[in-house]
Amino acid sequence: MTRVSVELVPRSRSSLKAELEVVARHLPGICTVNVPDLTRFSTRSWVGCSFARPHYRAIPHVRAVDLNPVEPLPMAETLTAAGIDEVLVITGDAPADMSARVYDVDAVRAIRRFRRELPHVRVYAGLDPYRQSFAHERDYLERKLDAGACGFFTQPFFDLRLMDAYADLIPEGAEVWWGATTVTGDATLNYWRARNHAVFPRTFTPTLEWNRTFAAQALVFARERGQHMYFMPVKADVRAYLEGIV
């Protein structure tokens, strides 16, 4: 059964709670909330996810580079208390504030640690179609599965043809959360092209209408394959982006 998630940024606890209320009122097809862990905000992803419980299933993002290998997992108590049994583990970029402490821990090592210390928690890993070749990304996915990941959250796609190519690349039996996001201005478009090397089709236009059409098409794509879908509105109004689609 296809699950549909919305990614909500924890800019503040009050803004996150307000967005959750909008989702509850206007987006009945959403069953899951995933929350990124962004070092510039004070609310950690697992705390943000606890606000979504118990109405929604919740998946916090965990940055491997933040995990001190000689200290307990900092989110373990919150996950247990909130009944959160899924996480997304990514390696994570170095923080903009270089005084923040990070560790030499990658996603593969962090996945193994979660499986060892919190075996009841299902661990997803990241899939980035833009960072390296198909073969290298396939091999990286295999290493994450070998470490104990049960599936993947993709970086947002903008082209169904590229999604179809990666659908054949993903190892059989792995769960997949396909991603879509809003790119509604030239600045955001330039960010995705320059920072993430994202691939856009010729038909792309940075409008809400184009993004809504693609969101609907991507959801059909996921449902046809019995896989999952998450939507990342970023700064767009979540209701304007998804109402009538989910």
N, C-alpha and C positions, 0 to 999 in steps of 0.2 A: 504494500500500500504506500502510495506517494505521500510523504510528509512535506509540508510547506512551512518555511521559516522566514522570519524577517530579522535582519541584522540591525540592531538599535545601538547607537553610540551613547555611552554613559557620560555625556557632557556634564551633567549634574544629576543628583538623585531625583530632584523635582521634575526636571525635563524628561528623564527616562520614565518616571511614573506617568507623566502626562501622555507620552507617546504610547505607553502600554494601554492606557484608557482608550485612546483613539483606535488602536488595533482591535481591542475588545468590542468596541461599538460598531465598527464599520468594515472589518476584514474578517468575516467568519471562517474563511478557509485557512487562516493561519493557526497552526497547532503548536508551533515551536518558536522560540526566540533565541537567537544567538547574539552574543555580546563580545565585541573586540576588547582587548586589554591594551589601552593606549596610555603611555606613560605621562602624557601631558594632562591627563585628567586624574582626579583623586579617587574616583570610584573604580575599584578593580572589577574585572569582568565577572568574577564569580559572585561578588556582592550584587552587581547589577542583575545577574541572572536570578538571584534569590528573590528579587522583587517580582519576577515573572511567575514564580511558583505560588500556589500549586495549579493556577489556571492553565499555564503553558508548560510544556517540556522546555528545558533550557539548556543551552550549550555554551559555556564560557570558552573564550579563546585563552590559551596559556602560552606565554612566550618562554621557550626553553632557556634563553640566555639569562632570564631572571631567576632561575632555579638554583639556589645555592646547594651544591651536591652534598654538603655535610650537615644541612639543617632539614627539618621536616618540611614536607610540601606545605606551603603557606595557605593553600586553599582547601586542604583536606577537611577541616572541621566545618567550614561553611558548606561544602558540597554535601557532607553527611547530614547536617542539620536541615538543609533545604530539600533533601531528597533528589539531588542532581546526580545523575549517573552517566553523563556523557560529557566529554570535553573535546575541544579541537586543539591540538598541539602544533605550534609552528616554531621555527627557530627564532624569529624575531630580529628586527634591525637594532643596531646600536642606538641608544637614546640620544636625542638632540642635546640634552644636558649631560655632558661627559663626566660630571661628578657622580652620576648615578652608577651604582655597582652592577656590572653584568659578569657572566661567567662563561667559561669555555664549554658550553653545553649545547649540542645541536638537537634537532627534532628527534632523530633516531634514538639518541641516548635518553632523552626525556620520555619518549614513548615507552621504552623498556622500564624506566623507573615507575611510571604510572601503573603499568601492568604488574609490576612486582609489589608495589606498596598499596595500590588501590585496585585490586583485581576485579572488583565488581563494577568498575567504571569503564565504559566503552570509550575507546580513544580513536578519534579521527585525526588524519594528517592532512597537510595541504597539497594541492596539485596546482602548479603554475605552468600554464601552457606557453608562457612568453619568455621564460628565463634561460632555456637551453634547448637542445635538440630533442626531437621525439625520443630517440633511443636513450639519451641520458635521463630524461624525465621518467621514462618507463622503468629504467634500472633503479632510480631513486624511489619510485613508488614501491617497487618490490622490496627494497631494504626496509621501508617503513612498515610494510605488511609483515615482514619477517620479525620485526621488532615487537609486533603485537597490535598494530593499527587494524581497525575493522573496516576502514573505508576512508573517503577523502572529501574534503570541501575544496572545490575549485576556486581559483581566482575568477572574477566575473568574466563572462564571455560576451561578445558583441556580434558573433557570427555563427549561425547554426551549422554551417559547413565545417567549421573548426571544431565545434562540439561533437559532430558526428565522427570526425577523425579521431578525437580523443576517446570517444566511446569505445572504439575498437582497440585502443591502446591499453585501457584500464584492465588489470587482471580480473579474470572471471571470479565472481563471488564477492567482490569488494562493493561495499555500499558507496554511492556517489551522491553528493549534494552539488548540483550544478548551480552556479552563481550568475546573477545579473545585477547590474547597478544602473544608476542614473548618471548620464553625462549630458548636461543641458547648457553648456556654455563653452566658449573657446578655451578659457583658462583650464577648465577641467579636462577637456579633450587633450590639450597640450600636455597636461600632467600625466594622463594615462599613456600617451605616446612616448614621452620623454623618460618618465620614471619607471613605468612598468613594461614599456615596449609592447603595448597592447595592439592587437590587430583589429582594424575596423573594416567593414565592407564598403564598397564604393557608394552604396545606397545610404550610408549612415548620415544622419543629420542630428546635431545636438539639441534636440527638442524633446519635450516631455512626451509628445505624441509618438515619436519614433521609439522612445524607450518603453512606453506602455505596450506598443505593438510587439516589440521584441520580447518583453516580459511574458506576454500571453503565448507567443510562439515557443519560448523556452520551456514554459510550464507544460505545454502539450508534449514537447520533446521528452521531458523527464517522465511524464506519466506513461507515455507509450513504452518506455523501457522499465517501468516499475522502479524508478529511482526517485530521488528527492530534489527539491528546489529551494534555494534561499534567495531572497531579494535584499539588496543593500541600497536603501534610499539616500544615504549620506546626508546631504543638506536639503534634499527635496522633501516636500510634504508627503508623509507616508500614505495618507489617504488619497491625495491627488495622484500619486504614482500607481497605487494598487487597487483602489476601489473598483469593483466590477470585474476584476481579474481573478482575485482569490476570495 
